[in-house]
Every structure is written in C-alpha cells, then in structure tokens.
Amino acid sequence: MANSFDTTNSLVTIGFGGDVMMGGLVNEKIAQAGHSYPWGNALPLFKSNDLNIVNLEAPLTTYKKEQTRKAINFKADPSRIQTLMDAGINVVNIANDHILDFHEEGLMDTIEHLRKSGIEHVGAGADAEMAAAPVILTRKDVTIGILGFTDNEPYWAAIKRPGTNYINIGDIRTVQWAIKPIRDQVDVLIVTIHWGDKMVGKPLAEFVDFAHQIIDAGADIIHGHGNHTFQGIEVYNGKVIMYDTGDLIDDYNVDPELRNDHSLFVTCEIDKTGVKKLKLTPLLIQEMQANLAKNEDYDWAISRIQELSAPFNTFITKEGEVHLNHS
C-alpha cells in the first residue's frame, strides 16, 4: 500500500515532437487516408503520455487570401484539428514562419479551432499580451508552465494586432519579462521556441549562448524546432536543452546528408523538482507518415544524435536514454 511519501504517481510524462506541417500534400493525404494516418505506428508514443507538445506549422483555416511576400504559403483544412486530437496533442506552439501565411484571419481561425477542440496554444494571439501569454496546467499535482517564442518573420510580431510572440536572439530581457511573473507559480517551466536557420547540422554559438541565458532566467526545458532536422541535446545546470526536435510530419524533399526524413520523439519524465528521465525514440517520415525507425534507420538516428550531443558532453545510450548527470 502506498504511503504519503510514495511519489511514484507524481511523475508526469511529457512527449515533445517537432514541426507538424499539415498543409500541402499532407492536407490532401489526410483527406484520403484519415485523420490518424500521419502518426503511423508511432501513435502509441503519444497515447502513453500525460502531456504532448508540438509545433503546429500551418494555420487551420478556409481563408483564401495568401501572403504575397512569401513564395510558398501553407494551410490545412480546419477539420485537421482531429489529427491533433487523435494523437492526444495537448499544447501547440504557433509562433513560427507559416502561422500567418493566410494573414491575421488565418491565425485567428486557427486559435478558434484550437479553443473549440480543447487544445492549448502558445506563441501567438490577438495582440502582444495574448501572444506572450503562458499556458499553465497541472498533471498529477505537478504544475507546468509553457511559453512560446519565435525569431522568424519579425514583421509578424504581435503589437496591437494579431501576430506572433517574436523575439530577437540575444534579447534575453523579453524572456526574463515573460518568465518572472509565472516562475513562482509553476514547478516546471518549458520554453518552446521556433528559431534558427533551416537545414543546418548544429546550432550557432549565439543560439547556444542564448539557450543558456534562457535556462539562467528560470526555464527548466527548452523545446527547440524550426531547422527541419534534429540537433544536439544539452544538459545545462541540470536543465534540458533540445536545440531542435526536427520535423514530425511533413511532405518535404529529403536532404541526402542531413536526412530530414529522420526524426526523434522525446519522452520526458518530470516531477515537482524537474526532469528525471529523458528518452529518444527515432522515427522515420515516409509518405507523409511517421513510423518507428528500424534497423539502419534507427542506428543512423541514434548515432547522429550521439554525435551532435557529444560536444555538449551529453551521453546517450544505444537505447536512446539521455544521461542527465544528476548528482
């Protein structure tokens, strides 16, 4: 029989995925194959978690007017919200470089569809205050705070109009202002951020420095995305930095060197004191569907993340377990 000192049930499992692009060919594929199709046999990874967080890369809207300053604009039919619901996605970051592809109307449509579905969002909103607003929720008596940012598309920054929670890399004051009011209200604080250049193997020094500053400002976990391929993981002062979690669902061309059809789903166990366990599950994206990577694909992904994480002195086992260096 459990006693008052038994904290087993207070462990909360959070799943972190990268970019979920449901526009373009993915939107069409879902219409043909069903809402759960993109998750393939990876669906149980989501179902087993208490909380799942991804970056929602395209607006959910029927609004037809596209941005003219961009070469490619993406959107998905609002019914695709069911795809997120089928996987148990609880929170989405919508601060990114596609969420306003169909203008402010597309963004506000997306927010309304998310609201109706019960999926929380961070990183964009009707004005600057709403775009910067945190999500605070509780799982198993652990209070979790989530903040969303992007350094993409500065002209989309929310001011007195709908837009994103834009941040200049290096401007730590913006992060500090966001963290300070909620740090004492939560046990674990997550910053999910769409940042950096596309298709580069490792984060630039300025991003590493900025990530350290975000942790020093009070974050416990940084959930990076935007590069379209995964980058290294660092355990900094006992906190976790996922510099980039890559893509989760897309219809993109595959770079033969970076192999952006390979992704990692990150499962994180936390309690009131922080991160207790981190495990990586390699995925393979083919035909707009994520499936568990096997054999050579599994080995390549693990070897690659080991190689990318080694400069941060992060050790990762062949099974995908990340050593957290707890004292």
Phi, psi and omega per residue, in radians:
M1 nan 2.350 -3.131
A2 -1.238 2.540 3.063
N3 -1.983 -3.106 -3.048
S4 -1.167 -0.236 -3.135
F5 -1.682 -0.037 -3.127
D6 -1.404 1.976 -3.081
T7 -1.819 0.196 -3.089
T8 -0.943 -0.797 -3.062
N9 -1.290 -0.125 -3.133
S10 -1.559 -0.054 3.064
L11 -1.256 2.262 3.138
V12 -1.954 2.304 -3.140
T13 -1.815 2.143 -3.127
I14 -2.016 2.308 3.049
G15 -1.774 2.278 3.110
F16 -2.005 2.129 3.026
G17 -2.043 2.858 -3.135
G18 -1.519 -2.403 -3.062
D19 -1.275 2.289 3.019
V20 -1.927 1.770 3.135
M21 -1.752 1.827 -3.135
M22 -1.791 0.131 3.062
G23 -1.467 -3.011 3.068
G24 1.034 -2.370 -3.088
L25 -1.185 -0.460 3.119
V26 -1.126 -0.737 3.108
N27 -0.988 -0.757 3.132
E28 -1.201 -0.687 -3.120
K29 -1.124 -0.698 3.116
I30 -1.093 -0.671 3.117
A31 -1.056 -0.591 -3.115
Q32 -1.469 -0.733 -2.924
A33 -1.856 -0.143 3.113
G34 1.839 2.767 -3.006
H35 -1.153 -0.542 -3.101
S36 -1.460 -0.152 -3.029
Y37 -0.888 -0.794 -3.039
P38 -1.046 -0.368 -3.050
W39 -1.514 -0.235 3.085
G40 0.865 -2.474 3.130
N41 -1.506 0.153 3.060
A42 -1.473 -0.125 -3.065
L43 -0.941 -0.702 3.120
P44 -1.055 -0.431 3.090
L45 -1.039 -0.714 3.137
F46 -1.298 -0.768 -3.027
K47 -1.079 -0.453 -3.059
S48 -1.502 -0.025 -3.075
N49 -1.714 2.756 3.055
D50 -1.434 -0.374 -3.065
L51 -2.726 2.411 3.086
N52 -2.264 2.357 -3.092
I53 -2.251 2.266 3.078
V54 -2.411 2.988 2.988
N55 -1.714 2.092 3.105
L56 -1.536 1.897 -2.890
E57 -1.507 -0.275 -3.094
A58 -2.316 2.562 3.098
P59 -1.213 2.663 3.060
L60 -1.829 1.746 -2.990
T61 -2.783 2.755 2.992
T62 -1.863 0.042 3.137
Y63 -1.089 2.397 -2.936
K64 -1.754 -0.335 -3.055
K65 -1.361 2.100 -3.108
E66 -1.616 2.799 2.969
Q67 -1.148 2.448 -3.137
T68 -1.686 -0.290 -3.102
R69 -1.489 -0.060 -3.140
K70 -1.992 2.569 -3.138
A71 -1.331 -0.623 -3.092
I72 -2.258 2.247 3.072
N73 -2.122 2.427 -3.106
F74 -2.072 2.565 2.924
K75 -2.693 2.814 3.079
A76 -2.210 2.668 3.088
D77 -1.087 2.423 -3.120
P78 -0.944 -0.451 3.130
S79 -1.132 -0.280 3.134
R80 -1.183 -0.130 3.020
I81 -0.990 -0.484 3.137
Q82 -1.138 -0.541 3.092
T83 -1.071 -0.742 3.086
L84 -1.160 -0.733 -3.112
M85 -1.150 -0.658 -3.128
D86 -1.085 -0.533 -3.136
A87 -1.592 0.011 -3.129
G88 1.209 0.590 3.057
I89 -1.263 2.150 -3.076
N90 -1.741 -0.604 -3.072
V91 -2.395 2.363 3.057
V92 -2.157 2.445 2.911
N93 -1.466 2.286 3.077
I94 -2.105 0.322 3.009
A95 -1.576 1.730 -3.127
N96 -2.806 -3.027 -3.000
D97 -1.631 0.217 3.079
H98 -2.245 -0.185 -2.977
I99 -1.150 -0.381 3.073
L100 -1.923 0.429 3.087
D101 -1.009 -0.502 3.092
F102 -2.024 0.764 2.981
H103 1.108 -3.014 -3.093
E104 -1.102 -0.553 3.131
E105 -1.096 -0.719 3.113
G106 -1.136 -0.696 3.097
L107 -1.100 -0.852 -3.079
M108 -1.200 -0.562 3.011
D109 -1.046 -0.791 -3.119
T110 -1.042 -0.817 -3.132
I111 -1.065 -0.698 3.133
E112 -1.165 -0.724 3.119
H113 -1.143 -0.685 3.088
L114 -1.111 -0.762 -3.133
R115 -1.037 -0.816 -3.116
K116 -1.111 -0.524 -3.099
S117 -1.489 -0.226 -3.103
G118 1.507 0.199 3.101
I119 -1.604 2.193 3.136
E120 -1.351 2.728 3.093
H121 -2.415 2.675 3.022
V122 -2.379 2.762 2.953
G123 1.743 -0.128 3.092
A124 -2.772 2.751 -3.116
G125 -3.086 -2.980 -3.034
A126 -1.244 -0.389 3.085
D127 -2.728 -3.090 -3.057
A128 -1.061 -0.691 -3.127
E129 -1.149 -0.749 3.137
M130 -1.208 -0.640 3.139
A131 -1.150 -0.556 -3.112
A132 -1.585 -0.081 -3.038
A133 -1.139 2.427 3.095
P134 -1.435 2.825 2.859
V135 -1.817 2.248 3.084
I136 -2.158 2.136 -3.135
L137 -2.471 2.869 -3.087
T138 -2.149 2.330 3.027
R139 -2.284 2.158 3.102
K140 0.894 0.753 3.084
D141 1.256 0.155 3.045
V142 -1.814 2.164 -3.126
T143 -1.641 2.212 -3.021
I144 -2.097 2.265 3.059
G145 -1.895 2.474 -3.116
I146 -2.331 2.262 3.091
L147 -2.148 2.495 -3.130
G148 -2.122 2.436 -3.132
F149 -2.462 2.877 2.925
T150 -2.600 2.619 2.983
D151 -1.855 0.204 3.136
N152 -1.558 2.637 2.980
E153 0.818 1.251 -3.114
P154 -1.026 -0.467 -3.124
Y155 -1.278 -0.100 3.069
W156 -1.691 0.100 -3.091
A157 -1.073 2.333 3.085
A158 -1.240 2.297 3.041
I159 -2.192 -1.683 2.985
K160 -1.825 0.351 -3.116
R161 -2.382 2.863 3.090
P162 -1.086 2.502 3.135
G163 3.048 -2.884 -3.049
T164 -1.752 2.863 3.072
N165 -1.514 1.382 -3.032
Y166 -1.356 2.508 3.116
I167 -2.449 2.430 2.989
N168 -1.446 2.256 3.081
I169 -1.077 2.200 -3.078
G170 1.857 -0.349 3.132
D171 -1.520 1.349 -3.048
I172 -1.194 -0.337 -3.121
R173 -1.040 -0.672 3.135
T174 -1.070 -0.715 3.109
V175 -1.202 -0.763 3.139
Q176 -1.034 -0.739 3.136
W177 -1.118 -0.590 3.137
A178 -1.318 -0.665 -3.069
I179 -1.338 -0.717 -2.994
K180 -0.926 -0.784 -3.082
P181 -1.200 -0.353 -3.051
I182 -2.002 -0.160 -3.045
R183 -0.972 -0.729 -3.110
D184 -1.391 -0.148 -3.136
Q185 -1.571 -0.249 -3.009
V186 -2.176 2.736 3.054
D187 -1.493 -0.733 -3.108
V188 -2.261 2.305 -3.107
L189 -2.032 2.189 -3.113
I190 -1.946 2.312 2.982
V191 -1.941 2.054 3.103
T192 -1.864 2.194 -2.943
I193 -2.460 2.269 3.110
H194 -1.697 1.913 -2.926
W195 -2.611 2.927 2.983
G196 1.439 3.046 3.072
D197 -1.311 2.896 3.138
K198 -1.591 2.517 2.976
M199 0.980 0.928 3.009
V200 -2.136 2.576 -2.991
G201 -1.270 -0.508 -3.091
K202 -2.576 2.713 -3.136
P203 -1.209 2.505 3.060
L204 -1.188 2.768 -3.086
A205 -0.986 -0.614 -3.114
E206 -1.167 -0.512 3.109
F207 -1.336 -0.649 3.074
V208 -1.087 -0.801 3.127
D209 -1.083 -0.725 -3.130
F210 -1.183 -0.677 3.089
A211 -1.058 -0.726 3.096
H212 -1.073 -0.698 3.131
Q213 -1.153 -0.640 3.113
I214 -1.123 -0.735 3.081
I215 -1.117 -0.783 3.131
D216 -1.079 -0.474 3.135
A217 -1.362 -0.199 3.051
G218 2.268 0.000 3.118
A219 -1.341 2.590 3.083
D220 -1.781 -0.528 -3.106
I221 -2.440 2.318 2.980
I222 -1.931 2.172 -3.129
H223 -1.909 1.663 -3.103
G224 -1.590 2.633 3.086
H225 -2.839 2.903 3.112
G226 2.176 -0.329 -3.072
N227 -1.419 -0.334 -3.070
H228 1.314 0.011 3.009
T229 -2.576 2.594 -3.028
F230 -1.290 2.627 3.089
Q231 -2.112 -3.115 -3.021
G232 -1.169 2.871 3.101
I233 -2.026 2.370 3.118
E234 -2.169 2.433 2.962
V235 -1.819 1.859 -3.037
Y236 -1.997 2.028 -3.104
N237 0.912 0.665 3.100
G238 1.401 0.029 3.124
K239 -1.868 2.804 -3.009
V240 -1.869 2.267 3.037
I241 -2.081 1.959 2.980
M242 -1.695 1.748 -3.017
Y243 -1.090 -0.624 3.001
D244 -2.792 2.310 -3.134
T245 -1.698 0.112 3.039
G246 1.247 -2.796 3.102
D247 -1.672 2.652 3.070
L248 -1.963 -0.763 3.065
I249 -2.386 2.285 3.082
D250 -2.881 3.099 3.053
D251 -2.216 0.510 -2.971
Y252 -1.424 2.754 3.009
N253 -1.172 2.646 -3.062
V254 -1.752 2.205 3.040
D255 -1.369 2.195 -3.042
P256 -1.150 -0.404 3.134
E257 -1.597 -0.875 -3.103
L258 -1.375 -0.368 3.057
R259 0.864 1.083 -3.080
N260 -1.261 0.046 2.977
D261 -1.436 -0.074 3.053
H262 -1.747 2.335 -3.101
S263 -2.385 2.974 3.088
L264 -2.261 2.262 2.974
F265 -1.706 2.228 -3.046
V266 -1.842 2.148 3.080
T267 -1.871 2.178 -3.029
C268 -2.158 2.208 3.057
E269 -1.766 2.264 3.134
I270 -2.260 2.809 2.883
D271 -2.359 -2.893 -3.077
K272 -1.090 -0.345 -3.078
T273 -1.701 -0.091 3.123
G274 2.294 -2.750 -3.063
V275 -1.405 2.278 -3.133
K276 -1.926 -0.462 -3.095
K277 -2.721 2.518 3.114
L278 -2.407 2.193 -3.120
K279 -2.308 2.418 -3.106
L280 -1.902 2.317 3.073
T281 -2.067 1.957 3.123
P282 -1.160 2.398 3.084
L283 -2.147 2.715 3.072
L284 -2.151 2.175 -3.121
I285 -1.711 1.983 3.094
Q286 -2.461 2.464 -3.130
E287 0.926 0.658 3.084
M288 1.087 0.577 -3.129
Q289 -2.452 2.385 3.102
A290 -1.661 2.180 3.066
N291 -2.250 2.778 3.099
L292 -1.067 2.233 3.130
A293 -1.240 2.524 3.141
K294 -2.259 2.755 2.956
N295 0.887 -2.148 -3.050
E296 -1.081 -0.629 -3.136
D297 -1.168 -0.708 3.079
Y298 -1.116 -0.852 -3.095
D299 -1.064 -0.710 -3.128
W300 -1.115 -0.779 -3.103
A301 -1.112 -0.760 3.126
I302 -1.150 -0.783 3.117
S303 -1.062 -0.701 -3.114
R304 -1.152 -0.801 -3.132
I305 -1.229 -0.543 3.035
Q306 -1.102 -0.789 3.135
E307 -1.095 -0.758 -3.098
L308 -1.261 -0.467 -3.093
S309 -1.583 -0.343 -3.099
A310 -0.985 -0.710 3.117
P311 -1.074 -0.333 3.087
F312 -1.654 0.149 -3.120
N313 1.051 0.589 3.096
T314 -1.754 2.169 3.124
F315 -1.742 2.303 -3.138
I316 -2.242 2.262 -3.101
T317 -1.357 2.961 3.091
K318 -1.111 -0.395 3.126
E319 -1.504 -0.022 3.112
G320 1.555 0.165 3.103
E321 -1.387 2.257 3.131
V322 -1.671 2.173 3.082
H323 -1.297 2.148 -3.058
L324 -1.654 -0.067 3.078
N325 0.984 0.720 3.083
H326 -1.211 2.385 3.087
S327 -1.411 nan nan
